[in-house]
Amino acid sequence: MAGILDSVNQRTQLVGENRLELLLFHLHSRHLFALNVFKVKEVVKLPKLNSLPNAHPKISGVANIRNESIPVIDLRQAIGLPFIEHGDDCNLVITEYNRSVQGFLVGKVDQIVNMTWSNIMPPPSTVGKNHYLTALTKLERNGTQQLVEIIDVEKVLAEIVEYKVEISAGIVDPDMVDQFVGRKILHADDSPTARRQVRDTLSQLGIEIIPTQNGQEAYELLKSWADEGIDVEKEFLMVITDAEMPVMDGYRLTYEIRNHPKLKNLFVVLNTSLSGSFNQAMVEKVGCDAFLSKFQPDRLVETVQARLKDTLANTPK
């Protein structure tokens, strides 16, 4: 697997260009699946796994990779496919999501492809709510189009380690409690799990969340409101956006906001499961106001509260 992944420096050139790279792989079925390369640390042949007593049934064991113990999730089982024995063609895709490292047990690794987010499609509504897809795309192969299913890893992980939405005592300033009520935040994220976490956390404060499924949908809404004469910069406390989304990613969304005369001063928070050090550089590159790792309810509230305090301090009496 050496050399299958490009360096981070090379891959960051895609950021802001509405492009991504996908790692394609199989799960011992005819389907072709994918993960965004940004979240992949490395790919190795499946090593010997050590058992983990009382572990979640979707965790196959623990792998020791360069003296680091990494829990291994059987991705085939995690998305609802029947268990099969692990063969010689199995690989381990080591990823970093939400400040944690885990390995996904997959079958044969196919290749890496470079694509634009405009070629990534949301799953059709007819697939229902219980699927594990965050998006779909198509590849041209041997004169035919092959469907690629991009896995909603956040949903997979949420079913193994439940994400909290409770706000810890002492986080909310008592003098601010009434100030939250009725404030509006526009949220762009393709993962229903992530949208639900933000909504369930901030609704406890009386904040209204307007959800969208990708950057294009969010931007079209913002433009339509601005065209109607709504002062969007006063109407919304902030925009919270994921980095990776079909059609238009969060980096491109921020770029478009910054280049629209009636939207350019919106406060934009990049809320993503990608690594903090990488995204801090991207925040500066595309012009976000803040970066926040996903699934941290206290940090989410602290970010919103700090923005609200600044807004109130700069509002004429």
N, C-alpha and C positions, 0 to 999 in steps of 0.2 A: 504493500500500500504506500510505500515511500514515494513522495512526489505527487500523490493524487490531489492534494490540496495546495492551492496557491498560498503565498504569504499574505498576511493581513495587510501589509502595505499595498500590495498589488490589488487586493480585493476592495480596499477602501476607495479606489478610483471609481467604483461603480456608484458610490453613495452620492446622492444629489443628481444623478443622471437617470433616476427612476429605473435602475437596472438591478438585477440580482443574479446570483449563481445558485443552482440547485444541484445537490448530490442525489443522483438517482440510484435506486436499489430495488431489490426484490424481497418478498417475504414468503418465498416458496409457494408462489401462486403466479397466475398469468398476469396479474396486475403489476404496474410499475409505480413505485412510490417515490417521494422526494422529501428532503429537508433542505432548508436554506443553509448554504455553506457558512454564512456568518456565524451560525450557532454551533458549528462543528469544530472541535479542537483537533481531532485526528481520527483516522480510521485504521484499525489493526485487525489481524486475524483473531478470531475468538480464542482467548486464552482459557486455561483451566479456571473454573469458577469455584469459589468456596461457598459452602452453604451458609445461609443467614437465618438462624432459628426465628420462628414467629414473624417472618417477613410477609409482606403483602404477596398474595398468590401470583401477581404479575411480575414479581422480582425473582429472577432466576438464580441469583447469588451475588457474590462480590468478586470483582476482578482486582488483582494487584497490578497496577500499571505504574512503573517507576516509583515504587514505594508509596503509592497513593491507593487507598482502598476505594473503589468506585462501584456503587450499586448498579446492577445490570438489569434492565427492564426488557422482557421479551416483547418486542414491539408487535409481533404478530398476535399474541394473546391480548395485548393491551388495547388493540383496536377491534377486538371481538372475533378474530379468526381462531379456529380450533388449534390446539397445541399439536405440534409435531416434534419429533426428535431432532436435536441439533446435529447437522451434518458437517462434513469437512468444508463446505462452501460458506459456512457462517462467518460473519464478521461483526466487529464491535465498533459502533459509531459513538465516539465520546463527545459529549456536548456540554455546553454550559448554558443553563437557563436560570434566570431569577437567582443569581448568586450561588448556584449549586451545580456540581458536576455529576453527571450520570452517564451511563453507557446504554445504548440501545442495541439489542441483539437483533441483527437482520440477516438476510440471506446474502446472495451475490450482490456485490456493489457494481453498478453499471458504469457510470461516468459522471462528470460534472458538465453542466450546460450553462451557458450565459444567456440570459433572457431579459426582456423588458417587463416591468410590472404590468404594462398595458396588455400583455399576452397572458396574464394570470387572471383567471375567472373565479368568482365566488361559486361555491357549490349551488346547484339549483335548489329551489325551495322544495321541490318534490322529494328530496332525499330525507326530509323530516329533521327531527332535532337530535336523534341519537347517533348520528354519524361522527366520525373522527377526522373529517376533512376541514381544512381551513381554506383551501382553494384547489382549483384544477387548472391544468394547461394541456396543450397538445404538442407533440413533436412529430416532425416529418421523418419517417424511417422507411427506407426501401420503397418509396413511392406511396406509402400509406401513412395516415395519421394515427399516432398512438396516444392514448389518454394517459396523463400522469396525475396521480393523486397526491396532493401535498398535505401532510398530516398535521393536525392541530395538536401539537405537542403540549400546549398549555392545558388542554382538556385531559390528555393522557396523564399528565403529572398531577392535575387537580384530583383525579380519582384515586391516586396513590397517596399523596400528601395533601390533605384538604387545606385550601387557602382560607385564612381567617379574614373576617371583615369587621371584627370587633375593634373599637377604638379604646386604647388603654386609658386608664384614669390619669388625669393631669395633662393630657395632650391638648385638649380644647381649653382655651383661655375663657374663664367664666364671663368676662366682659364682652366676649365676642359671640356668645351663643345666639343672641337675637339677630346679629348681623348676617349670619349665614342664610337665614330663612328667605327663600325666594330668589336667591342668586342663581344664575344660569351658567352652565359649563357645557360646551360642545365637546363630545368625545368621539374619536375616530379609532376603531379597532375592528379587525376582521374576526377576532376570536370571541364567540359568545361568552366563554368563560371569563375573559378579561373584562368585557363590557359589564357583565353581571357583578364582578368584584368591585369595580369603580362605582357603579350605581348603588349597590348595597352598602358600601362604606359611606359615601357622601350623602345619601338620602337620609341617613341618621341625623344629619345636621340641618335638614330641610332644604338642601340644595337640589335644584332641578337639573337633571342630566338629559341632554339631547343626544341620543346615540346615533352614530353612523357606522357603516361597515367598511369604509375605505376612504382614502384621502380625496378622491374625486367627488364622492358623495358629500363629504364635509365641505369641500371648496365650493361646490355648486350651491349648497345651502347658504353659505356665507355670502356669496356673490348675489344671490337672489334677494336676501334680506337687505344688503347694501343698495341694490337697485330699487327696492321699495321705499328707500329713504330712512331705513332703520339705522341708527348709530350703533353699529355692531360692536365697536370698541367699548361702548358704555353698557350695552345690553348684556355682554358676556364677560364674566370674571376672567375666563381663560379658555383656551383650546387645549385639550389633552389628546395627544396623538401617539399611536403605536408607530414603530419604525417600518415594519414590514406589513404591507397590505396589497391586495390585488388592485389593479388598474392604476392607482397612484399611491406611492409609499409616503410615509410621514415626513421624510426629508424633502421630497418634492412638494408636498402640501405646504410645508413651512416656507419654502422658496417662493411659491405662488402667493402666499399671504404677504410676505415681505415686499413683493413687487406689485401689490394692488393698492392704489392710493387710499382707499377707504378701509383697508384691513391691516395695513402694514404695522400698526402699533398694537395689534392683538398680542396678548401674553400667551406664548406657546410653550407647553411642557411636553418634552419627549418622554413617553412612558413605555418602556420596552424591557423585554427579558434578556436583551443582549448585554454584554459585559460593560460595566461602568466606565472603565478607562477608555475603551474604544468610543463609546458614545459621547463622552465628554468632549473629545476632539471633534466629533461630528456636530455636536450642539454649536460649537464655535464656528464650524465651517458653514452650516446652513442657516444659522441665525436664530436657533431656539433660545428661549429665555432660561430654561432649566431642564435638567435631566433627572428622571426618577425611575429606579428599577421597579418592575411590576410586583404586585402582590405584597406590598408593605403598607397596610392600612394607616398606621401611625405616620409614616413618612408622607403618604398621600395627603392626609389631613394637615400636617405641618406645612406642606407646600401650598395648599389652598389657603390656609389661615394666614401665612406670611404675605401672600398676594393680596388677600382681602385687607389686611392691615395697611399695606402700601397704598391700595386704592382709596381707602378711607382717609388716610393722611394727606393725600393729594387732591381730595375732593373739596372744592370751595365751600366754606361754611355758609 
